[in-house]
Amino acid sequence: MPAIQSTSGQWSGVFDWPIIGIHCILTPDGKVLTYGTDQLGQQGAQLIYDVWDIATNTHYTLPNRTPTDMFCSAAALVPERPDPDHGRRFSRT
């Protein structure tokens, strides 16, 4: 990628996306997480998630869904940090 594109971005042609992404997050590893409607464009009070790997131009639509109907939302990625309680708080055992 030319240096100017890596700092200023670029436009490209339109291409297919497996869901209608209402929200989009750039992850620390350079992948793009979108969530929104199902693959048919239906909003059914749940969010569908898709991860796009820019390097390989592949999509992975996650099998899990969030059973909620939220249109205006926000996402924040927090940095990894040591787990002070060694996983006991969220353990399923």
C-alpha positions in Angstrom: 0.0 0.0 0.0 1.4 3.4 -0.9 2.3 5.5 2.1 -0.3 8.2 1.4 -3.0 5.5 1.5 -1.9 4.2 4.9 -2.2 7.6 6.5 -5.0 9.2 4.4 -7.2 6.2 3.4 -8.5 5.5 0.0 -11.8 4.9 -1.8 -12.6 1.7 -3.7 -15.4 0.2 -5.6 -18.5 -1.2 -3.8 -18.4 -4.8 -2.9 -20.8 -7.3 -1.2 -21.0 -7.6 2.6 -22.7 -10.6 4.3 -24.8 -8.5 6.7 -26.1 -5.0 6.8 -23.6 -3.5 9.3 -25.2 -1.0 11.5 -22.1 -0.6 13.6 -18.4 -1.1 12.7 -15.3 -1.5 14.9 -11.6 -1.7 13.8 -10.0 -4.3 16.1 -6.4 -4.0 17.3 -5.3 -6.8 15.0 -6.6 -4.9 11.9 -9.8 -6.8 11.4 -13.2 -5.2 11.1 -16.1 -6.3 13.3 -19.5 -5.3 12.1 -22.9 -6.1 13.6 -26.4 -5.5 12.5 -29.1 -7.3 10.6 -29.0 -10.9 9.4 -27.7 -12.0 6.0 -31.1 -11.2 4.4 -31.3 -7.7 5.8 -33.9 -8.6 8.4 -33.8 -6.8 11.7 -35.4 -9.3 14.2 -34.5 -7.9 17.6 -31.1 -9.5 17.6 -27.7 -8.5 16.3 -25.6 -10.6 13.9 -21.8 -10.3 14.0 -19.3 -10.5 11.1 -15.5 -10.3 11.2 -13.8 -9.2 8.0 -10.1 -10.0 7.6 -8.8 -7.2 5.4 -5.5 -9.1 4.7 -7.2 -12.1 3.2 -10.5 -10.4 2.2 -12.5 -13.1 4.0 -15.6 -12.8 6.2 -16.6 -15.0 9.1 -20.2 -14.5 10.3 -20.3 -15.6 13.9 -22.8 -18.2 14.9 -23.8 -16.4 18.1 -26.3 -13.5 18.3 -27.2 -10.9 20.8 -30.9 -11.1 21.6 -31.6 -7.4 21.8 -33.0 -4.7 19.5 -30.6 -1.8 19.9 -30.1 0.5 17.0 -28.0 3.3 18.5 -25.1 1.8 20.4 -21.4 2.2 20.8 -18.5 -0.2 21.3 -15.2 0.2 23.1 -12.2 -2.0 23.0 -10.3 -2.2 26.2 -6.6 -3.2 26.3 -5.7 -6.6 27.6 -4.7 -6.6 31.2 -3.9 -9.2 33.9 -7.0 -10.9 35.4 -6.9 -10.0 39.1 -9.2 -12.8 40.2 -7.8 -15.4 37.9 -11.2 -16.0 36.1 -13.2 -17.0 39.2 -15.7 -14.1 38.8 -16.9 -15.3 35.4 -16.3 -19.0 35.8 -19.2 -21.3 34.8 -18.1 -24.0 37.2 
